Amino acid sequence: MINRLVILGALMFLASCATRQDAPSDAAPQVVEQSGQKTDSVAETQIVTPGMLAAEKLASTEPSVYFDYDRFEVKEQFALTIEVFAEYMRAIPGSRLRIEGNCDERGTIEYNLALGQRRADAVKAALVAMGIDSDRIETISYGEERPRNSISSEAGFSVNRRADLISR
C-alpha cells in the first residue's frame, strides 16, 4: 500500500511538471517539452518512459480480483486488472508480484486456506498466460484471516473473497 502511495505521489509530481504524451508500451522513452516560467529561452524536458506510464496505470487500478462463493475461477470482469499488472511487469523487468488469496469466514480454517491458495494460483496462471515469468510471482493464502469487511452478510462476505495483487 505504501509503495502505491509513493508511486502515485511521484506520478502526480511528474504530471504537474510536464505534459504527458501517451506512448505504446513497447516504445522508446519520449522527451516531452514544456515551456517553463523561466525568463530565458531554455525549455524544461521530462522523459516519460513506458515504465512510468505503466506505473501510472497501475496506481489507478483496483489491486484485487474478487471471486464468487466457493469458487476460484477468475471472472472476465477482472481481465483488465490482470492486464494492467502484466503490462506493468513487462515494462519494469525487475518488478515482482505477491498475490494474496483470501476467503470469507464460512468454511473450516483448512478449507479456506486451500481455497485462498487456489484463488491466488488462478490469478498467477492468468498472468503467466500473458507472458509473465512465474518466478516473478509469489502466491500465499491467508484464508479467512485478513477480512476486509467483518459484517456477516453476503455484502460483507463478497469483499472478503478476493486475491490481492501487491507489486514489489
C-alpha positions in Angstrom: 0.0 0.0 0.0 2.8 2.4 0.9 4.6 1.6 -2.4 1.5 2.5 -4.3 1.2 5.8 -2.4 4.8 6.6 -3.2 4.4 5.8 -6.8 1.2 7.8 -7.0 2.8 10.8 -5.3 5.8 10.7 -7.7 3.5 10.4 -10.7 1.4 13.3 -9.5 4.5 15.4 -9.1 5.7 14.4 -12.6 2.3 15.2 -14.1 2.5 18.7 -12.6 5.9 19.2 -14.2 5.4 18.1 -17.7 2.7 17.3 -20.3 2.3 13.6 -20.6 2.0 12.0 -24.0 0.7 8.5 -24.4 3.1 6.0 -26.0 2.8 2.4 -26.8 4.2 0.2 -24.0 7.0 -1.0 -26.3 8.0 2.4 -27.5 11.3 4.1 -26.6 11.3 6.8 -24.0 9.8 10.1 -25.1 11.1 13.6 -24.5 8.3 15.9 -23.6 8.9 19.7 -23.7 7.1 22.2 -21.7 7.8 25.9 -21.6 8.6 26.8 -18.0 8.1 30.2 -16.3 11.8 30.9 -16.7 12.8 34.2 -18.3 15.4 32.6 -20.5 14.6 30.6 -23.6 15.7 27.1 -22.3 12.8 24.7 -22.2 12.5 22.1 -19.4 12.4 18.5 -20.6 11.0 15.4 -18.9 11.5 11.9 -20.1 8.3 9.7 -20.0 9.1 6.0 -20.2 6.8 3.1 -20.8 7.5 2.0 -17.2 6.2 5.4 -15.9 3.1 5.1 -18.0 2.5 1.5 -16.7 3.1 2.6 -13.1 0.6 5.4 -13.5 -2.0 3.0 -14.9 -1.2 0.5 -12.1 -1.7 3.2 -9.4 -5.2 3.9 -10.7 -6.3 0.2 -10.8 -8.1 -1.7 -8.1 -5.5 -4.2 -7.0 -7.9 -7.0 -6.2 -9.7 -9.8 -8.1 -13.0 -10.9 -6.5 -14.5 -14.4 -6.6 -17.9 -16.0 -6.3 -18.7 -18.1 -3.2 -16.7 -21.3 -3.0 -15.1 -20.6 -6.5 -11.6 -19.8 -7.7 -12.2 -19.1 -11.4 -11.1 -15.6 -12.5 -14.1 -13.8 -13.8 -13.9 -11.9 -17.2 -14.6 -8.6 -15.5 -11.2 -8.7 -13.9 -9.3 -9.3 -17.1 -8.4 -5.6 -17.3 -6.9 -5.6 -13.8 -4.7 -8.6 -14.7 -3.7 -7.0 -18.0 -2.6 -3.8 -16.2 -0.4 -5.8 -13.8 1.0 -7.8 -16.7 1.8 -4.6 -18.6 3.5 -3.1 -15.5 5.6 -6.3 -15.1 6.6 -6.3 -18.8 7.5 -2.6 -18.6 9.6 -3.0 -15.4 11.6 -6.2 -15.8 12.9 -6.3 -12.2 9.4 -6.0 -10.7 7.9 -8.8 -8.7 4.4 -9.5 -7.6 2.8 -11.1 -4.5 -0.7 -12.5 -4.8 -2.6 -13.0 -1.5 -5.6 -15.3 -1.6 -8.4 -14.6 0.8 -11.8 -16.1 1.8 -14.9 -15.2 3.8 -15.4 -16.7 7.2 -17.6 -19.6 6.0 -15.8 -23.0 5.9 -13.1 -24.6 8.0 -9.7 -22.9 8.5 -8.1 -25.7 6.4 -10.6 -25.4 3.6 -10.3 -21.6 3.4 -6.5 -21.8 3.4 -6.7 -24.2 0.4 -9.4 -22.1 -1.4 -7.4 -18.9 -0.9 -4.3 -20.6 -2.4 -6.3 -21.8 -5.4 -7.5 -18.2 -5.9 -4.0 -16.8 -5.8 -2.8 -19.5 -8.1 -5.6 -18.8 -10.6 -4.6 -15.2 -10.8 -0.9 -16.2 -11.2 -1.9 -18.6 -14.0 -3.7 -15.7 -15.8 -0.6 -13.6 -15.6 1.7 -16.4 -16.8 -0.7 -16.9 -19.7 0.1 -13.2 -20.6 3.8 -13.9 -20.7 4.9 -13.1 -17.2 7.6 -15.4 -15.8 6.1 -17.4 -12.9 9.4 -17.0 -11.0 8.5 -13.3 -10.6 5.2 -14.1 -8.9 4.8 -15.3 -5.3 1.4 -16.6 -4.0 0.2 -17.1 -0.5 -3.1 -17.8 1.2 -4.4 -16.1 4.3 -7.7 -18.0 4.2 -10.2 -16.1 6.3 -7.5 -14.4 8.5 -7.4 -11.0 6.7 -11.0 -9.9 6.1 -11.7 -6.6 4.5 -15.2 -6.5 6.0 -16.3 -8.0 9.3 -20.0 -7.9 8.7 -21.6 -11.4 8.4 -23.7 -10.8 5.4 -23.4 -11.5 1.7 -22.2 -8.0 1.1 -19.5 -8.4 3.7 -18.6 -11.9 2.5 -18.2 -10.8 -1.1 -15.4 -8.3 -0.4 -13.5 -10.9 1.5 -13.5 -13.4 -1.3 -10.5 -12.0 -3.2 -6.9 -12.2 -4.4 -4.9 -9.0 -3.7 -2.1 -8.2 -6.1 0.9 -6.4 -4.5 3.7 -5.1 -6.7 7.2 -5.2 -5.2 
